[in-house]
Every structure is written in structure tokens, then in C-alpha cells.
Amino acid sequence: MTRILYVSIAALTLTGVALAQGPPPVAPGPGALQGPGRGNFAPVVVGPSAPVSPEVAIPRPTPEELAQVNDAIAKWVASNNSPTKPLLEKFQSLMMLQPPRLNVAATYTQTQQRMGPRHLGFVDIASKGNIDLLLEGDSITDWWVQGDANKAMFDKYFGDMRTANFAIAGDTTQGVLWGLKNGEGQGFQPKAVMLMIGTNNSGTFTAPEIAEGVSAVVLELRNDFPDAKILLLAIFPRGLPGDPVRDKIADVNKIISKLDDQKHVFYMDIGPKFLDERGYFLPDSFRADNLHPQAKGYDIWGAAVKDKLAELMK
């Protein structure tokens, strides 16, 4: 009977339900406040869910399926006559399926980063058109055009292209989704988009939830720019070897690699180019925070993608 217990728990895990010390945290529903406002910005209100790609969608039981599974587990525990029955009864609640929570990472939510003049400036740029290459993401992409040394690396690889960088430091998948839906994805048709997003979701969301958020952004880009080629970059490594966040990002990248169809979406993992043989960042390539590239890191990035982007923009 002990073997049956192990098999049953494994089966639950394989169906996408992780056993934990209690039910998952309750996520806010659409329209709920996600936190207090900061500075002169309004509080963040969770927006409606965005579609996600079936290749990365998390299995979510319907209420009927949830009831059926939990009823079966309860009957199995009640009918068990092995010496492990007291343990099964003690931990029965941990084996029960919980109602799926809303994945905020895959919602159209106006983050604080997308409130104010930067978003409005992006909308103005978009409305004027004449953009061949769009860059989307967070600070890692945003800061490529911030500071003379970094900007020099951007100009080295993209100076002869008509580009727009709509990345904002601190933003998340849900913020990029909202921006694209609200003016940043209208008024122009780029030849290519380079996307890397998700590292700022890593503190709150699971790897599968982050992957859903990334896939939602890809679908929104496909909807807004049907003829564009999307260079989907793996989220860059962060932290040090052995840090849990690095492992989580690796899990996200493994999932989002499934979005590569070699027609419209092209997945590329250049993360290893920043690391030495021990997994540490190359000297002077990243800041001391082990998250943000410096000029040398941006030089490595540009060299790694320039040929692929040139191919995609033909």
C-alpha cells in the first residue's frame, strides 16, 4: 500500500498539481487591487486574462473535474485498510486538488511602469510608424539605450536600423501585455520583434505561470504584428550558480522553448555566452547585482543576435 501512496502522489504531481503545505495562495481576480499606489501613480488593478498558447498552458481542472478527483481521493482514503491509513487521513487535505488560481502574469494589467509619460511616449512613437525592429522587455533591454557606454553597443549593432525600444525597467509580462493592447502595439508593422521578459515575475509566480505570461505576450505580438518575425530570447541567467532563481528561470526557458515554430517565432538561448565554465558571469559583463548587463554584456548580446535578426528582417 505504501507503493500505491507513492504512485498516487506522483500521479497528482504529473497532472500539474504540486503538493504543498496547504492550498496555494489566493490570487486577486480581475478588477482586484494588486497593491497600493506608489508616488503619484494609481493602485495597480488586475486586468482580464489574456489567451495563452496551448503548448505551454497549465492544466486546470473544471469544477466538475475537481469534484470528481477529490471524491475519488476521499473514497480511496476511506477504503484503505493498510497501516498507512492514519497518515493518509492526516495528510488527505494535501492530496486534494485545489481550485486553480488566476495567473496574473497572463493578464492585461497596467503596471505602474506602464503608467505615465513613458507609456504615453511609446504610444506617440508607435503612432508615427517607421519602425522595423521593436524591442520589448524590462530593464535588461531598457538599459541597452541608457548611458553612453551601453548606447554605443546598441548603435554598434542596430544603429543603421529603424528601431523602437518599448522596454521599461521593472516591468513584467502583464505590463507588456497591457502596453501592447493599449497603443504600444498599434500604428506600425515591424519586420521583427526581439522579446525577452519574465525575470521580474520570478519572485511571485511559478515557472509554468511565467511561461504562460511569456506565451501570452507572444500571442499578442502575433495578433498586433501578423507579418513580423519574433526573436524570443530565453530569459538571461541571474544570480549565482545554485541560486533557486536561476533554476526557476531555467525551468521557464525550457517551457517557452516550445513556442518556437520556425515560421513566426524563433527561440534563442544566448545565456551561456555570458558565463564561464563554472556558471559565473564573465568579468565586466554584468553588474555586481548579477542581473543587469554592462557594456561588455551588451556587446556579447548584440554579437549573438545580429545575424539572426538580419535573417529575420529580410
N, C-alpha and C positions, 0 to 999 in steps of 0.2 A: 504493500500500500504506500510505503514511502516513495517508491519509484513512481507510482501514479501521481503523487503530490508534485514531484519534480516535473513530470511531464505536463501536468495541468498548468503549473505556473509558467513553464516555458512556452506553452501554447498561448497563454494570455499575453506574454511579452511579445511573441512573434506577431500577434494581431495588432500590435501598436499600443498596447496598454501597459505602461510601466508600473510595476508595483512600488508603492511608496508608503511612508508612514502616515497615511491619511489621504483624503481627497485632494486633487490638485487645487491650487489657488484659484479663486473665482476671478475671472477676467471681467472688466466692465463691458457692458453691452453697448451697441451703437447708441450714440447720444449721451452716454455717461461721461462725466468728467474724469480725466485721467490724471489730474494733478492740478495744483494751484498755478495761477499765472505767475510769470516772472517778469520783473521790471514793469514795463508798460504794456506787456502782452496779455491777451486774454487767456483764460484757462484752456487747456487742450481738451477738446471734445472728440471722443472716438467716433469715427465715421462709419459708413456702411462697408460691408465686406466686398472685397474685390475677387474676381474669378482667379483660380489658380490652375496650373497645368496638371492634368491627370497623372503625369509621370512622377510628380512629387507630392501629390495630395495625401494628407494624413487620413487613414481610415477612421471614419467617425460613425458610431452606431446610431441608428434611428432610435427614438424612444421605444418602439416595439422590440427592436433587436436587443436593446439594453435590458428590457424587462425579461425577455426570453433567456438571455445568458445568465442574468442574476438569479432567475428562478431555477435554472439548471444547476448552478453552483450551490444554491441553498439546499436543493434536494439531494445533491451528491454528498454534501457535508452531513446532512441529517441521516442518510442511509449508511454512512460509513461506520464500520464496526471494528476498525483497527485500533491499535494502541495510540495512534497519532490523532485520533478524533478530538481529544481535548485541545490540541494545538490547532487543528483545523477550525474548531469553533472559536478559539481565542482570536485567530487572525482572519476569520472569514471576511470581515469588512474590507481587509486589504486586497482580497481577491476579487471583490465585486467591481464590475465596470462602473465608472463614474460618468456623468453627463459630460460631453465634450465642451471645453471652454472656447470662447471666442478667441480666435487668433488675431490679435490687434495688429501684428506685423503684416497682415494681409488685408488691411482696411485702408480706405481713403480718409486718412486722418491728417488734418492740418496741424503739424507740429509747430512748436514755437520757432523753429528755424525757418519755416515757410511763412511766417507772419512778418509783415513789414516790408521795408524798402528793397531787400534783396529779391524776394519773390516778385514784387512789382517790377523790378528792373529786368528780371528774366522774362517776364511776360512781354515787356516792351521790346526786348531783343528778339524774342520769338516772333512777334507780330511783324517785324521788319523783314523776316526771311533771310535768304542768302547765307544759310548755314549748311555746310557739307558734312561736318563731323561734330556730333554732340557728345559731350562728356557728362555723365551722371554719377553721383555718388555722395560721399561725405567729405570730411576734412582731408583724407588721404588724396583725393582728387582735387578738392578745392584749393589746397595749399600749393599745388603744382604751379599756379599762376600768382602766388603770393610771395613776395620777396624777390630781390634781383637774382640771386643765385638759382633759385628754383625756376623762375620765369625764363632764365637763359636756357635751361634744359628743355622747357616747353617749346621755346622758339626754335631750338636746335632741330626738333623732330616734327613740329607742327606749324612752324612759322609761315610756311607757304600755303597753308590750308585755311579755308573759311571755317573757323571753329566757334563753338559756344560751350562754356563750362557752367553748367547749372548745378554743380555740386555745392553743398553747404556743410561746413564743419558741424559735427554733432548730429547730423540727420540720420534717419532710419529708413527702412523700406517703406513704412506707411507714409512718411513725409514726402518721399519721392513720388509715390503713387498720387498723393493729393496734388502736388505741384503739376505733374503731367496732366492731370484731369482738369486743372483749373488755370489754363492759359500757357503753361510752360511746354505743352505738347501740341499746341495749335499754331498755325500761321507759317509753318515751314515744313519741308520734307528733306531731311538729311540723307546723305548717301550711306552713312554709317553712324552707329552709336557705340561708344565704349562705356560699359557699365561695370562698376564694382560697388556693391552696397551690402550692408548687413553686419559690419563689425560692431556698430553701436546698438544693435539688437541683442548682442551676445550676453549681456548681463541679466536680461529679463526673460528671454524666450529660449525654448529648446531648439536644438539643431533642426529638427523637422519643421518647427514653426518658422524659423528664419528662412529655411529653404522655400517654404510656401510664399513668404513675403517676397523673396527674390523672384520667384516664378511669376508672381502677380505683377511685378514691375516689368518683367519681360513681356508678358501678355499685353500690358498697357502700351508698351513701346511698339509692339507689333500692330496694335489697333491704331495708334496715332500715326505711325510711320510704316505703312504696309510694305513699302518697297526698300526700306533700309535694311542693311545687314547689321546685326547686333554682335559685337565682340563682348561676350560675357566673361569677365575675368573672375577667377577664383578669388575669394577674399584673402588678402595678404595675411601671412602669419603674423602673430603678435605675441608679446611676452617672451618667455624663455622656454627652452625645451623642457617638457614635463609639466608646464603650466596647464591647468584644466581648460583655460580659454583657448589655448592653441589646439587642444584636442577637439573642442567643440567646433571650432572653425573648420578643422579638417573634416569633421562629420558633415557639416553644411556643404562643403565643397564636393564631397563625394555624392551628395544627393543632387545638387544643382547641375552637376556634370551631365545628368540625364536629359537636360534641356537642349543639349547640342543636337541639332538636326542636320547640320552641314548644308542647309539651304538658306535659312534666315537667321539662325542662332549658332554662334561659333564659340564654344567654351575653350578657355585657355588658362592654364595654371602656370604663372611665372614666379610664384612664391619661392621655389627653391633657388632661383637666381640671386636672391638677396642673402642667402645663408651659406655658412661654411660647412665643412663636412661634419661638424658636431651639432649643427642646427642653430648656431648663433648668428646674429646679423653680421654681415661683413663690416669691417671698420669704416666709420664715417658714412655708412649708407643710410642708417636710421638714427633718429634722435635717441636720447637716453631713455625715453619712455618705451622703447621697443614697440612702437606703433606707427609713428609718422616718418616717412622718408625725408631725407635731406637731399641736397642737390645730387650727390653721387647715386642715391637710390632712385631718384627721378631719371637720371641718365641711364641706369640699368633698365628701368621700366620702358623708357622711350625706345631704347635699342631692341628690347624684346618684342615690341608690338608693331614697330614701324612697317615691317614688310607685310605682316598680316593685314594691317589697316589699308595699306596701299592696294593690296589684292582685293579687299572687300569694297573699296571705293571706286573700282574701275567701272 
